[in-house]
């Protein structure tokens, strides 16, 4: 099953199985580490699909 991942500018890679989990995890990371509020569409536009 394919997963999606976002590679943050800081080098952190976040990989999840569902869009919802990915969006939540990336939003949390962005808020905690970068004090940024990302929209769902912004997270998904940064995401790439990876094969297992
Ligand atoms: Zn980061």
mmCIF file of the protein (N, C-alpha, C, O) and its ligand, coordinates in Angstrom:
data_MODEL
# 
_entry.id   MODEL 
# 
loop_
_entity.id 
_entity.type 
_entity.pdbx_number_of_molecules 
1 polymer     1 
2 non-polymer 1 
# 
_entity_poly.entity_id                      1 
_entity_poly.type                           'polypeptide(L)' 
_entity_poly.nstd_linkage                   no 
_entity_poly.nstd_monomer                   no 
_entity_poly.pdbx_seq_one_letter_code       
;(UNK)(UNK)(UNK)(UNK)(UNK)(UNK)(UNK)(UNK)(UNK)(UNK)(UNK)(UNK)(UNK)(UNK)(UNK)(UNK)
(UNK)(UNK)(UNK)(UNK)(UNK)(UNK)(UNK)(UNK)(UNK)(UNK)(UNK)(UNK)(UNK)(UNK)(UNK)(UNK)
(UNK)(UNK)(UNK)(UNK)(UNK)(UNK)(UNK)(UNK)(UNK)(UNK)(UNK)(UNK)(UNK)(UNK)(UNK)(UNK)
(UNK)(UNK)(UNK)(UNK)
;
_entity_poly.pdbx_seq_one_letter_code_can   XXXXXXXXXXXXXXXXXXXXXXXXXXXXXXXXXXXXXXXXXXXXXXXXXXXX 
_entity_poly.pdbx_strand_id                 A 
# 
loop_
_entity_poly_seq.entity_id 
_entity_poly_seq.num 
_entity_poly_seq.mon_id 
_entity_poly_seq.hetero 
1 1  UNK n 
1 2  UNK n 
1 3  UNK n 
1 4  UNK n 
1 5  UNK n 
1 6  UNK n 
1 7  UNK n 
1 8  UNK n 
1 9  UNK n 
1 10 UNK n 
1 11 UNK n 
1 12 UNK n 
1 13 UNK n 
1 14 UNK n 
1 15 UNK n 
1 16 UNK n 
1 17 UNK n 
1 18 UNK n 
1 19 UNK n 
1 20 UNK n 
1 21 UNK n 
1 22 UNK n 
1 23 UNK n 
1 24 UNK n 
1 25 UNK n 
1 26 UNK n 
1 27 UNK n 
1 28 UNK n 
1 29 UNK n 
1 30 UNK n 
1 31 UNK n 
1 32 UNK n 
1 33 UNK n 
1 34 UNK n 
1 35 UNK n 
1 36 UNK n 
1 37 UNK n 
1 38 UNK n 
1 39 UNK n 
1 40 UNK n 
1 41 UNK n 
1 42 UNK n 
1 43 UNK n 
1 44 UNK n 
1 45 UNK n 
1 46 UNK n 
1 47 UNK n 
1 48 UNK n 
1 49 UNK n 
1 50 UNK n 
1 51 UNK n 
1 52 UNK n 
# 
loop_
_struct_asym.id 
_struct_asym.entity_id 
A 1 
B 2 
# 
loop_
_chem_comp.id 
_chem_comp.type 
_chem_comp.mon_nstd_flag 
UNK 'L-peptide linking' . 
ZN  non-polymer         . 
# 
_pdbx_entity_nonpoly.entity_id   2 
_pdbx_entity_nonpoly.name        ? 
_pdbx_entity_nonpoly.comp_id     ZN 
# 
_pdbx_nonpoly_scheme.asym_id         B 
_pdbx_nonpoly_scheme.entity_id       2 
_pdbx_nonpoly_scheme.mon_id          ZN 
_pdbx_nonpoly_scheme.ndb_seq_num     1 
_pdbx_nonpoly_scheme.pdb_seq_num     101 
_pdbx_nonpoly_scheme.auth_seq_num    101 
_pdbx_nonpoly_scheme.pdb_mon_id      ZN 
_pdbx_nonpoly_scheme.auth_mon_id     ZN 
_pdbx_nonpoly_scheme.pdb_strand_id   A 
_pdbx_nonpoly_scheme.pdb_ins_code    . 
# 
loop_
_atom_site.group_PDB 
_atom_site.id 
_atom_site.type_symbol 
_atom_site.label_atom_id 
_atom_site.label_alt_id 
_atom_site.label_comp_id 
_atom_site.label_asym_id 
_atom_site.label_entity_id 
_atom_site.label_seq_id 
_atom_site.pdbx_PDB_ins_code 
_atom_site.Cartn_x 
_atom_site.Cartn_y 
_atom_site.Cartn_z 
_atom_site.occupancy 
_atom_site.B_iso_or_equiv 
_atom_site.pdbx_formal_charge 
_atom_site.auth_seq_id 
_atom_site.auth_comp_id 
_atom_site.auth_asym_id 
_atom_site.auth_atom_id 
_atom_site.pdbx_PDB_model_num 
ATOM   1   N  N  . UNK A 1 1  ? 0.843  -1.196 0.000  1.00 0.00 ? 1   UNK A N  1 
ATOM   2   C  CA . UNK A 1 1  ? 0.000  0.000  0.000  1.00 0.00 ? 1   UNK A CA 1 
ATOM   3   C  C  . UNK A 1 1  ? 0.877  1.244  0.000  1.00 0.00 ? 1   UNK A C  1 
ATOM   4   O  O  . UNK A 1 1  ? 1.852  1.335  0.746  1.00 0.00 ? 1   UNK A O  1 
ATOM   5   N  N  . UNK A 1 2  ? 0.521  2.181  -0.831 1.00 0.00 ? 2   UNK A N  1 
ATOM   6   C  CA . UNK A 1 2  ? 1.324  3.397  -0.939 1.00 0.00 ? 2   UNK A CA 1 
ATOM   7   C  C  . UNK A 1 2  ? 1.154  4.260  0.306  1.00 0.00 ? 2   UNK A C  1 
ATOM   8   O  O  . UNK A 1 2  ? 0.107  4.269  0.954  1.00 0.00 ? 2   UNK A O  1 
ATOM   9   N  N  . UNK A 1 3  ? 2.205  4.969  0.604  1.00 0.00 ? 3   UNK A N  1 
ATOM   10  C  CA . UNK A 1 3  ? 2.151  5.933  1.680  1.00 0.00 ? 3   UNK A CA 1 
ATOM   11  C  C  . UNK A 1 3  ? 2.451  7.303  1.099  1.00 0.00 ? 3   UNK A C  1 
ATOM   12  O  O  . UNK A 1 3  ? 2.914  7.434  -0.034 1.00 0.00 ? 3   UNK A O  1 
ATOM   13  N  N  . UNK A 1 4  ? 2.178  8.310  1.898  1.00 0.00 ? 4   UNK A N  1 
ATOM   14  C  CA . UNK A 1 4  ? 2.514  9.659  1.456  1.00 0.00 ? 4   UNK A CA 1 
ATOM   15  C  C  . UNK A 1 4  ? 3.511  10.258 2.429  1.00 0.00 ? 4   UNK A C  1 
ATOM   16  O  O  . UNK A 1 4  ? 3.460  10.000 3.632  1.00 0.00 ? 4   UNK A O  1 
ATOM   17  N  N  . UNK A 1 5  ? 4.405  11.049 1.901  1.00 0.00 ? 5   UNK A N  1 
ATOM   18  C  CA . UNK A 1 5  ? 5.355  11.698 2.785  1.00 0.00 ? 5   UNK A CA 1 
ATOM   19  C  C  . UNK A 1 5  ? 5.571  13.148 2.428  1.00 0.00 ? 5   UNK A C  1 
ATOM   20  O  O  . UNK A 1 5  ? 5.406  13.572 1.284  1.00 0.00 ? 5   UNK A O  1 
ATOM   21  N  N  . UNK A 1 6  ? 5.947  13.898 3.455  1.00 0.00 ? 6   UNK A N  1 
ATOM   22  C  CA . UNK A 1 6  ? 6.322  15.294 3.286  1.00 0.00 ? 6   UNK A CA 1 
ATOM   23  C  C  . UNK A 1 6  ? 7.734  15.453 3.830  1.00 0.00 ? 6   UNK A C  1 
ATOM   24  O  O  . UNK A 1 6  ? 8.013  15.077 4.969  1.00 0.00 ? 6   UNK A O  1 
ATOM   25  N  N  . UNK A 1 7  ? 8.617  16.009 3.019  1.00 0.00 ? 7   UNK A N  1 
ATOM   26  C  CA . UNK A 1 7  ? 9.964  16.318 3.468  1.00 0.00 ? 7   UNK A CA 1 
ATOM   27  C  C  . UNK A 1 7  ? 10.011 17.791 3.827  1.00 0.00 ? 7   UNK A C  1 
ATOM   28  O  O  . UNK A 1 7  ? 9.891  18.661 2.965  1.00 0.00 ? 7   UNK A O  1 
ATOM   29  N  N  . UNK A 1 8  ? 10.187 18.055 5.108  1.00 0.00 ? 8   UNK A N  1 
ATOM   30  C  CA . UNK A 1 8  ? 10.209 19.438 5.563  1.00 0.00 ? 8   UNK A CA 1 
ATOM   31  C  C  . UNK A 1 8  ? 11.543 20.089 5.206  1.00 0.00 ? 8   UNK A C  1 
ATOM   32  O  O  . UNK A 1 8  ? 12.550 19.406 5.018  1.00 0.00 ? 8   UNK A O  1 
ATOM   33  N  N  . UNK A 1 9  ? 11.535 21.413 5.118  1.00 0.00 ? 9   UNK A N  1 
ATOM   34  C  CA . UNK A 1 9  ? 12.764 22.149 4.830  1.00 0.00 ? 9   UNK A CA 1 
ATOM   35  C  C  . UNK A 1 9  ? 13.845 21.894 5.867  1.00 0.00 ? 9   UNK A C  1 
ATOM   36  O  O  . UNK A 1 9  ? 15.031 22.010 5.557  1.00 0.00 ? 9   UNK A O  1 
ATOM   37  N  N  . UNK A 1 10 ? 13.466 21.550 7.091  1.00 0.00 ? 10  UNK A N  1 
ATOM   38  C  CA . UNK A 1 10 ? 14.439 21.337 8.158  1.00 0.00 ? 10  UNK A CA 1 
ATOM   39  C  C  . UNK A 1 10 ? 15.053 19.945 8.102  1.00 0.00 ? 10  UNK A C  1 
ATOM   40  O  O  . UNK A 1 10 ? 15.926 19.621 8.908  1.00 0.00 ? 10  UNK A O  1 
ATOM   41  N  N  . UNK A 1 11 ? 14.609 19.119 7.161  1.00 0.00 ? 11  UNK A N  1 
ATOM   42  C  CA . UNK A 1 11 ? 15.188 17.791 7.032  1.00 0.00 ? 11  UNK A CA 1 
ATOM   43  C  C  . UNK A 1 11 ? 14.319 16.686 7.592  1.00 0.00 ? 11  UNK A C  1 
ATOM   44  O  O  . UNK A 1 11 ? 14.583 15.505 7.367  1.00 0.00 ? 11  UNK A O  1 
ATOM   45  N  N  . UNK A 1 12 ? 13.287 17.064 8.316  1.00 0.00 ? 12  UNK A N  1 
ATOM   46  C  CA . UNK A 1 12 ? 12.378 16.069 8.883  1.00 0.00 ? 12  UNK A CA 1 
ATOM   47  C  C  . UNK A 1 12 ? 11.510 15.468 7.785  1.00 0.00 ? 12  UNK A C  1 
ATOM   48  O  O  . UNK A 1 12 ? 10.984 16.186 6.935  1.00 0.00 ? 12  UNK A O  1 
ATOM   49  N  N  . UNK A 1 13 ? 11.365 14.152 7.810  1.00 0.00 ? 13  UNK A N  1 
ATOM   50  C  CA . UNK A 1 13 ? 10.499 13.468 6.857  1.00 0.00 ? 13  UNK A CA 1 
ATOM   51  C  C  . UNK A 1 13 ? 9.344  12.835 7.631  1.00 0.00 ? 13  UNK A C  1 
ATOM   52  O  O  . UNK A 1 13 ? 9.552  12.067 8.571  1.00 0.00 ? 13  UNK A O  1 
ATOM   53  N  N  . UNK A 1 14 ? 8.137  13.171 7.219  1.00 0.00 ? 14  UNK A N  1 
ATOM   54  C  CA . UNK A 1 14 ? 6.943  12.644 7.877  1.00 0.00 ? 14  UNK A CA 1 
ATOM   55  C  C  . UNK A 1 14 ? 6.204  11.777 6.870  1.00 0.00 ? 14  UNK A C  1 
ATOM   56  O  O  . UNK A 1 14 ? 5.849  12.236 5.785  1.00 0.00 ? 14  UNK A O  1 
ATOM   57  N  N  . UNK A 1 15 ? 5.973  10.517 7.237  1.00 0.00 ? 15  UNK A N  1 
ATOM   58  C  CA . UNK A 1 15 ? 5.357  9.569  6.303  1.00 0.00 ? 15  UNK A CA 1 
ATOM   59  C  C  . UNK A 1 15 ? 4.162  8.897  6.975  1.00 0.00 ? 15  UNK A C  1 
ATOM   60  O  O  . UNK A 1 15 ? 4.276  8.369  8.081  1.00 0.00 ? 15  UNK A O  1 
ATOM   61  N  N  . UNK A 1 16 ? 3.034  8.923  6.305  1.00 0.00 ? 16  UNK A N  1 
ATOM   62  C  CA . UNK A 1 16 ? 1.810  8.337  6.875  1.00 0.00 ? 16  UNK A CA 1 
ATOM   63  C  C  . UNK A 1 16 ? 1.033  7.585  5.814  1.00 0.00 ? 16  UNK A C  1 
ATOM   64  O  O  . UNK A 1 16 ? 1.247  7.771  4.616  1.00 0.00 ? 16  UNK A O  1 
ATOM   65  N  N  . UNK A 1 17 ? 0.127  6.732  6.272  1.00 0.00 ? 17  UNK A N  1 
ATOM   66  C  CA . UNK A 1 17 ? -0.667 5.921  5.347  1.00 0.00 ? 17  UNK A CA 1 
ATOM   67  C  C  . UNK A 1 17 ? -1.884 6.647  4.806  1.00 0.00 ? 17  UNK A C  1 
ATOM   68  O  O  . UNK A 1 17 ? -2.351 6.342  3.709  1.00 0.00 ? 17  UNK A O  1 
ATOM   69  N  N  . UNK A 1 18 ? -2.398 7.599  5.558  1.00 0.00 ? 18  UNK A N  1 
ATOM   70  C  CA . UNK A 1 18 ? -3.594 8.301  5.100  1.00 0.00 ? 18  UNK A CA 1 
ATOM   71  C  C  . UNK A 1 18 ? -3.365 9.813  5.069  1.00 0.00 ? 18  UNK A C  1 
ATOM   72  O  O  . UNK A 1 18 ? -2.522 10.352 5.786  1.00 0.00 ? 18  UNK A O  1 
ATOM   73  N  N  . UNK A 1 19 ? -4.142 10.473 4.218  1.00 0.00 ? 19  UNK A N  1 
ATOM   74  C  CA . UNK A 1 19 ? -4.053 11.926 4.131  1.00 0.00 ? 19  UNK A CA 1 
ATOM   75  C  C  . UNK A 1 19 ? -4.320 12.581 5.477  1.00 0.00 ? 19  UNK A C  1 
ATOM   76  O  O  . UNK A 1 19 ? -3.627 13.520 5.869  1.00 0.00 ? 19  UNK A O  1 
ATOM   77  N  N  . UNK A 1 20 ? -5.326 12.079 6.178  1.00 0.00 ? 20  UNK A N  1 
ATOM   78  C  CA . UNK A 1 20 ? -5.695 12.684 7.455  1.00 0.00 ? 20  UNK A CA 1 
ATOM   79  C  C  . UNK A 1 20 ? -4.545 12.642 8.455  1.00 0.00 ? 20  UNK A C  1 
ATOM   80  O  O  . UNK A 1 20 ? -4.238 13.640 9.106  1.00 0.00 ? 20  UNK A O  1 
ATOM   81  N  N  . UNK A 1 21 ? -3.910 11.468 8.568  1.00 0.00 ? 21  UNK A N  1 
ATOM   82  C  CA . UNK A 1 21 ? -2.782 11.333 9.499  1.00 0.00 ? 21  UNK A CA 1 
ATOM   83  C  C  . UNK A 1 21 ? -1.619 12.217 9.083  1.00 0.00 ? 21  UNK A C  1 
ATOM   84  O  O  . UNK A 1 21 ? -0.961 12.840 9.916  1.00 0.00 ? 21  UNK A O  1 
ATOM   85  N  N  . UNK A 1 22 ? -1.381 12.259 7.788  1.00 0.00 ? 22  UNK A N  1 
ATOM   86  C  CA . UNK A 1 22 ? -0.265 13.064 7.285  1.00 0.00 ? 22  UNK A CA 1 
ATOM   87  C  C  . UNK A 1 22 ? -0.505 14.543 7.579  1.00 0.00 ? 22  UNK A C  1 
ATOM   88  O  O  . UNK A 1 22 ? 0.380  15.242 8.073  1.00 0.00 ? 22  UNK A O  1 
ATOM   89  N  N  . UNK A 1 23 ? -1.694 14.999 7.272  1.00 0.00 ? 23  UNK A N  1 
ATOM   90  C  CA . UNK A 1 23 ? -2.016 16.409 7.490  1.00 0.00 ? 23  UNK A CA 1 
ATOM   91  C  C  . UNK A 1 23 ? -1.864 16.768 8.962  1.00 0.00 ? 23  UNK A C  1 
ATOM   92  O  O  . UNK A 1 23 ? -1.271 17.793 9.297  1.00 0.00 ? 23  UNK A O  1 
ATOM   93  N  N  . UNK A 1 24 ? -2.399 15.927 9.838  1.00 0.00 ? 24  UNK A N  1 
ATOM   94  C  CA . UNK A 1 24 ? -2.312 16.193 11.274 1.00 0.00 ? 24  UNK A CA 1 
ATOM   95  C  C  . UNK A 1 24 ? -0.868 16.241 11.744 1.00 0.00 ? 24  UNK A C  1 
ATOM   96  O  O  . UNK A 1 24 ? -0.476 17.145 12.482 1.00 0.00 ? 24  UNK A O  1 
ATOM   97  N  N  . UNK A 1 25 ? -0.074 15.262 11.312 1.00 0.00 ? 25  UNK A N  1 
ATOM   98  C  CA . UNK A 1 25 ? 1.313  15.180 11.772 1.00 0.00 ? 25  UNK A CA 1 
ATOM   99  C  C  . UNK A 1 25 ? 2.142  16.348 11.248 1.00 0.00 ? 25  UNK A C  1 
ATOM   100 O  O  . UNK A 1 25 ? 2.964  16.906 11.974 1.00 0.00 ? 25  UNK A O  1 
ATOM   101 N  N  . UNK A 1 26 ? 1.927  16.713 9.997  1.00 0.00 ? 26  UNK A N  1 
ATOM   102 C  CA . UNK A 1 26 ? 2.705  17.811 9.418  1.00 0.00 ? 26  UNK A CA 1 
ATOM   103 C  C  . UNK A 1 26 ? 2.282  19.143 10.038 1.00 0.00 ? 26  UNK A C  1 
ATOM   104 O  O  . UNK A 1 26 ? 3.119  20.000 10.319 1.00 0.00 ? 26  UNK A O  1 
ATOM   105 N  N  . UNK A 1 27 ? 0.976  19.307 10.247 1.00 0.00 ? 27  UNK A N  1 
ATOM   106 C  CA . UNK A 1 27 ? 0.513  20.541 10.889 1.00 0.00 ? 27  UNK A CA 1 
ATOM   107 C  C  . UNK A 1 27 ? 1.114  20.682 12.284 1.00 0.00 ? 27  UNK A C  1 
ATOM   108 O  O  . UNK A 1 27 ? 1.531  21.770 12.681 1.00 0.00 ? 27  UNK A O  1 
ATOM   109 N  N  . UNK A 1 28 ? 1.155  19.562 13.033 1.00 0.00 ? 28  UNK A N  1 
ATOM   110 C  CA . UNK A 1 28 ? 1.726  19.584 14.375 1.00 0.00 ? 28  UNK A CA 1 
ATOM   111 C  C  . UNK A 1 28 ? 3.209  19.948 14.334 1.00 0.00 ? 28  UNK A C  1 
ATOM   112 O  O  . UNK A 1 28 ? 3.678  20.784 15.106 1.00 0.00 ? 28  UNK A O  1 
ATOM   113 N  N  . UNK A 1 29 ? 3.931  19.310 13.426 1.00 0.00 ? 29  UNK A N  1 
ATOM   114 C  CA . UNK A 1 29 ? 5.360  19.585 13.284 1.00 0.00 ? 29  UNK A CA 1 
ATOM   115 C  C  . UNK A 1 29 ? 5.588  21.053 12.945 1.00 0.00 ? 29  UNK A C  1 
ATOM   116 O  O  . UNK A 1 29 ? 6.431  21.715 13.549 1.00 0.00 ? 29  UNK A O  1 
ATOM   117 N  N  . UNK A 1 30 ? 4.828  21.556 11.974 1.00 0.00 ? 30  UNK A N  1 
ATOM   118 C  CA . UNK A 1 30 ? 5.015  22.930 11.529 1.00 0.00 ? 30  UNK A CA 1 
ATOM   119 C  C  . UNK A 1 30 ? 4.733  23.915 12.667 1.00 0.00 ? 30  UNK A C  1 
ATOM   120 O  O  . UNK A 1 30 ? 5.419  24.925 12.822 1.00 0.00 ? 30  UNK A O  1 
ATOM   121 N  N  . UNK A 1 31 ? 3.707  23.594 13.455 1.00 0.00 ? 31  UNK A N  1 
ATOM   122 C  CA . UNK A 1 31 ? 3.341  24.492 14.542 1.00 0.00 ? 31  UNK A CA 1 
ATOM   123 C  C  . UNK A 1 31 ? 4.396  24.466 15.649 1.00 0.00 ? 31  UNK A C  1 
ATOM   124 O  O  . UNK A 1 31 ? 4.820  25.509 16.147 1.00 0.00 ? 31  UNK A O  1 
ATOM   125 N  N  . UNK A 1 32 ? 4.808  23.256 16.023 1.00 0.00 ? 32  UNK A N  1 
ATOM   126 C  CA . UNK A 1 32 ? 5.726  23.118 17.151 1.00 0.00 ? 32  UNK A CA 1 
ATOM   127 C  C  . UNK A 1 32 ? 7.136  23.584 16.813 1.00 0.00 ? 32  UNK A C  1 
ATOM   128 O  O  . UNK A 1 32 ? 7.785  24.253 17.617 1.00 0.00 ? 32  UNK A O  1 
ATOM   129 N  N  . UNK A 1 33 ? 7.606  23.229 15.624 1.00 0.00 ? 33  UNK A N  1 
ATOM   130 C  CA . UNK A 1 33 ? 9.005  23.480 15.290 1.00 0.00 ? 33  UNK A CA 1 
ATOM   131 C  C  . UNK A 1 33 ? 9.182  24.808 14.562 1.00 0.00 ? 33  UNK A C  1 
ATOM   132 O  O  . UNK A 1 33 ? 10.186 25.494 14.753 1.00 0.00 ? 33  UNK A O  1 
ATOM   133 N  N  . UNK A 1 34 ? 8.226  25.168 13.743 1.00 0.00 ? 34  UNK A N  1 
ATOM   134 C  CA . UNK A 1 34 ? 8.403  26.342 12.896 1.00 0.00 ? 34  UNK A CA 1 
ATOM   135 C  C  . UNK A 1 34 ? 7.418  27.468 13.199 1.00 0.00 ? 34  UNK A C  1 
ATOM   136 O  O  . UNK A 1 34 ? 7.468  28.518 12.559 1.00 0.00 ? 34  UNK A O  1 
ATOM   137 N  N  . UNK A 1 35 ? 6.522  27.260 14.169 1.00 0.00 ? 35  UNK A N  1 
ATOM   138 C  CA . UNK A 1 35 ? 5.494  28.255 14.491 1.00 0.00 ? 35  UNK A CA 1 
ATOM   139 C  C  . UNK A 1 35 ? 4.717  28.680 13.249 1.00 0.00 ? 35  UNK A C  1 
ATOM   140 O  O  . UNK A 1 35 ? 4.416  29.858 13.053 1.00 0.00 ? 35  UNK A O  1 
ATOM   141 N  N  . UNK A 1 36 ? 4.400  27.691 12.417 1.00 0.00 ? 36  UNK A N  1 
ATOM   142 C  CA . UNK A 1 36 ? 3.656  27.945 11.187 1.00 0.00 ? 36  UNK A CA 1 
ATOM   143 C  C  . UNK A 1 36 ? 2.320  27.232 11.232 1.00 0.00 ? 36  UNK A C  1 
ATOM   144 O  O  . UNK A 1 36 ? 2.213  26.118 11.745 1.00 0.00 ? 36  UNK A O  1 
ATOM   145 N  N  . UNK A 1 37 ? 1.303  27.882 10.692 1.00 0.00 ? 37  UNK A N  1 
ATOM   146 C  CA . UNK A 1 37 ? 0.013  27.227 10.547 1.00 0.00 ? 37  UNK A CA 1 
ATOM   147 C  C  . UNK A 1 37 ? -0.193 26.856 9.083  1.00 0.00 ? 37  UNK A C  1 
ATOM   148 O  O  . UNK A 1 37 ? -0.329 27.728 8.225  1.00 0.00 ? 37  UNK A O  1 
ATOM   149 N  N  . UNK A 1 38 ? -0.216 25.559 8.808  1.00 0.00 ? 38  UNK A N  1 
ATOM   150 C  CA . UNK A 1 38 ? -0.404 25.095 7.442  1.00 0.00 ? 38  UNK A CA 1 
ATOM   151 C  C  . UNK A 1 38 ? -1.848 24.659 7.233  1.00 0.00 ? 38  UNK A C  1 
ATOM   152 O  O  . UNK A 1 38 ? -2.467 24.059 8.112  1.00 0.00 ? 38  UNK A O  1 
ATOM   153 N  N  . UNK A 1 39 ? -2.362 24.969 6.064  1.00 0.00 ? 39  UNK A N  1 
ATOM   154 C  CA . UNK A 1 39 ? -3.685 24.479 5.706  1.00 0.00 ? 39  UNK A CA 1 
ATOM   155 C  C  . UNK A 1 39 ? -3.565 23.060 5.162  1.00 0.00 ? 39  UNK A C  1 
ATOM   156 O  O  . UNK A 1 39 ? -2.506 22.638 4.697  1.00 0.00 ? 39  UNK A O  1 
ATOM   157 N  N  . UNK A 1 40 ? -4.670 22.345 5.234  1.00 0.00 ? 40  UNK A N  1 
ATOM   158 C  CA . UNK A 1 40 ? -4.702 20.984 4.708  1.00 0.00 ? 40  UNK A CA 1 
ATOM   159 C  C  . UNK A 1 40 ? -4.201 20.934 3.251  1.00 0.00 ? 40  UNK A C  1 
ATOM   160 O  O  . UNK A 1 40 ? -3.410 20.065 2.883  1.00 0.00 ? 40  UNK A O  1 
ATOM   161 N  N  . UNK A 1 41 ? -4.683 21.890 2.433  1.00 0.00 ? 41  UNK A N  1 
ATOM   162 C  CA . UNK A 1 41 ? -4.293 21.873 1.019  1.00 0.00 ? 41  UNK A CA 1 
ATOM   163 C  C  . UNK A 1 41 ? -2.797 22.129 0.859  1.00 0.00 ? 41  UNK A C  1 
ATOM   164 O  O  . UNK A 1 41 ? -2.166 21.611 -0.062 1.00 0.00 ? 41  UNK A O  1 
ATOM   165 N  N  . UNK A 1 42 ? -2.239 22.926 1.757  1.00 0.00 ? 42  UNK A N  1 
ATOM   166 C  CA . UNK A 1 42 ? -0.808 23.207 1.686  1.00 0.00 ? 42  UNK A CA 1 
ATOM   167 C  C  . UNK A 1 42 ? 0.004  21.951 2.001  1.00 0.00 ? 42  UNK A C  1 
ATOM   168 O  O  . UNK A 1 42 ? 1.001  21.655 1.342  1.00 0.00 ? 42  UNK A O  1 
ATOM   169 N  N  . UNK A 1 43 ? -0.443 21.223 3.021  1.00 0.00 ? 43  UNK A N  1 
ATOM   170 C  CA . UNK A 1 43 ? 0.252  19.974 3.365  1.00 0.00 ? 43  UNK A CA 1 
ATOM   171 C  C  . UNK A 1 43 ? 0.173  18.994 2.198  1.00 0.00 ? 43  UNK A C  1 
ATOM   172 O  O  . UNK A 1 43 ? 1.173  18.389 1.813  1.00 0.00 ? 43  UNK A O  1 
ATOM   173 N  N  . UNK A 1 44 ? -1.018 18.848 1.647  1.00 0.00 ? 44  UNK A N  1 
ATOM   174 C  CA . UNK A 1 44 ? -1.194 17.860 0.579  1.00 0.00 ? 44  UNK A CA 1 
ATOM   175 C  C  . UNK A 1 44 ? -0.445 18.266 -0.691 1.00 0.00 ? 44  UNK A C  1 
ATOM   176 O  O  . UNK A 1 44 ? -0.021 17.403 -1.460 1.00 0.00 ? 44  UNK A O  1 
ATOM   177 N  N  . UNK A 1 45 ? -0.284 19.546 -0.914 1.00 0.00 ? 45  UNK A N  1 
ATOM   178 C  CA . UNK A 1 45 ? 0.459  19.977 -2.104 1.00 0.00 ? 45  UNK A CA 1 
ATOM   179 C  C  . UNK A 1 45 ? 1.951  19.710 -1.958 1.00 0.00 ? 45  UNK A C  1 
ATOM   180 O  O  . UNK A 1 45 ? 2.677  19.666 -2.951 1.00 0.00 ? 45  UNK A O  1 
ATOM   181 N  N  . UNK A 1 46 ? 2.414  19.529 -0.708 1.00 0.00 ? 46  UNK A N  1 
ATOM   182 C  CA . UNK A 1 46 ? 3.826  19.217 -0.450 1.00 0.00 ? 46  UNK A CA 1 
ATOM   183 C  C  . UNK A 1 46 ? 4.078  17.711 -0.441 1.00 0.00 ? 46  UNK A C  1 
ATOM   184 O  O  . UNK A 1 46 ? 5.227  17.269 -0.437 1.00 0.00 ? 46  UNK A O  1 
ATOM   185 N  N  . UNK A 1 47 ? 3.004  16.929 -0.438 1.00 0.00 ? 47  UNK A N  1 
ATOM   186 C  CA . UNK A 1 47 ? 3.147  15.481 -0.222 1.00 0.00 ? 47  UNK A CA 1 
ATOM   187 C  C  . UNK A 1 47 ? 3.572  14.758 -1.481 1.00 0.00 ? 47  UNK A C  1 
ATOM   188 O  O  . UNK A 1 47 ? 3.173  15.128 -2.585 1.00 0.00 ? 47  UNK A O  1 
ATOM   189 N  N  . UNK A 1 48 ? 4.384  13.726 -1.315 1.00 0.00 ? 48  UNK A N  1 
ATOM   190 C  CA . UNK A 1 48 ? 4.709  12.839 -2.422 1.00 0.00 ? 48  UNK A CA 1 
ATOM   191 C  C  . UNK A 1 48 ? 4.328  11.426 -2.044 1.00 0.00 ? 48  UNK A C  1 
ATOM   192 O  O  . UNK A 1 48 ? 4.394  11.035 -0.878 1.00 0.00 ? 48  UNK A O  1 
ATOM   193 N  N  . UNK A 1 49 ? 3.926  10.665 -3.051 1.00 0.00 ? 49  UNK A N  1 
ATOM   194 C  CA . UNK A 1 49 ? 3.530  9.289  -2.828 1.00 0.00 ? 49  UNK A CA 1 
ATOM   195 C  C  . UNK A 1 49 ? 4.781  8.408  -2.855 1.00 0.00 ? 49  UNK A C  1 
ATOM   196 O  O  . UNK A 1 49 ? 5.620  8.533  -3.747 1.00 0.00 ? 49  UNK A O  1 
ATOM   197 N  N  . UNK A 1 50 ? 4.894  7.528  -1.879 1.00 0.00 ? 50  UNK A N  1 
ATOM   198 C  CA . UNK A 1 50 ? 6.035  6.607  -1.847 1.00 0.00 ? 50  UNK A CA 1 
ATOM   199 C  C  . UNK A 1 50 ? 5.520  5.163  -1.808 1.00 0.00 ? 50  UNK A C  1 
ATOM   200 O  O  . UNK A 1 50 ? 4.515  4.866  -1.162 1.00 0.00 ? 50  UNK A O  1 
ATOM   201 N  N  . UNK A 1 51 ? 6.208  4.301  -2.488 1.00 0.00 ? 51  UNK A N  1 
ATOM   202 C  CA . UNK A 1 51 ? 5.857  2.893  -2.453 1.00 0.00 ? 51  UNK A CA 1 
ATOM   203 C  C  . UNK A 1 51 ? 6.500  2.250  -1.225 1.00 0.00 ? 51  UNK A C  1 
ATOM   204 O  O  . UNK A 1 51 ? 7.538  2.710  -0.749 1.00 0.00 ? 51  UNK A O  1 
ATOM   205 N  N  . UNK A 1 52 ? 5.891  1.208  -0.728 1.00 0.00 ? 52  UNK A N  1 
ATOM   206 C  CA . UNK A 1 52 ? 6.433  0.518  0.446  1.00 0.00 ? 52  UNK A CA 1 
ATOM   207 C  C  . UNK A 1 52 ? 7.726  -0.208 0.101  1.00 0.00 ? 52  UNK A C  1 
ATOM   208 O  O  . UNK A 1 52 ? 8.326  -0.845 0.966  1.00 0.00 ? 52  UNK A O  1 
HETATM 209 ZN ZN . ZN  B 2 .  ? 10.464 21.088 9.865  1.00 0.00 ? 101 ZN  A ZN 1 
# 
